[in-house]
Amino acid sequence: MSETAPVLTLAGVHTHIGAYHILHGVDLMVPEGEVTMLLGRNGAGKSTTLRTIMGLWTASRGEIAFRGQAIHGRETPEIAQQGIAYVPESMGIFTDLTVQENMVLAARAARHAGELDTQRLEWIFDLFPALKKFWLYPAGKLSGGQKQMLAVARAIIEPRALILIDEPSKGLAPSIIQNLISALRELKRQRTTILLVEQNFQMARALGDTVAVMDDGRVVHSGPMDQLAEDDGLQQRLLGLSLGAHQ
């Protein structure tokens, strides 16, 4: 495992949704300044883990700590104010608003477009040029890839200590996925901590420093991403497939 101190830790986290027991004692450490991949088969509990961290679902047992401070049991806005951003699988953008209006809403320090940090905005436009082109377009008219770019851009319009991203490449064309990989690599170079749920194993291999594999609501493996990427037998045992088949 990474020797970098964890910015986020989960210890024995259980989550119930109605009558269903989804997480069965999740233990997870997310090293600061690195990209941690959260992998596993469908239904393993990956998305529930992200939602539980954000307080969208409440942990029924266990502890969640961000920079050493307990955040389980807190309301989602309070968790976000600690510097944690969340990009859900549904993207969470406002389709009736323009790209500009979406970005203003995501920037806590700005009440209108004129108050956005122009230097940071230009940096985002360098990552996602389409957002500059469609700045005044309704977000609902963007393509699927452009909507995903907007969702990530909203999460980084202000510096965040931790970004949780749920399957950003789902349903996107390979060229758009490469664009996302490049953007997330840039965040990684800036030592932004990212916890990334992803089914695209090329993306996982390209970005991940560490990896945690979930099965049946538990973390069943954790370690360096390159170790998993190079071990076909481990991939087959944990994921039922080979990363090499997804290049």
Buried (B, 14 or more C-beta within 10 A) or exposed (E): EBEBEBBBBBBEBBBBBEEEEBBBBBBBBBBBBBBBBBBBBEEBBBBBBBBBBBBEBBBBEBBBBBBEEEBBEBEBEEBBEBBBBBBBBEBBBBEEBBBBBBBBBBBEEBEEBEEBBEEBBEEBBEBBEBBEEBBEBBBEEBEEBBBBBBBBBBBBBBEBBBBBBBBBBBEBEEEBBBBBBEBBBBBBEEEBBBBBBBBBBBBBBBBBBBBBBBBEBBBEBBBBBEEBBEBBEBBEEBBEEBBEEBE
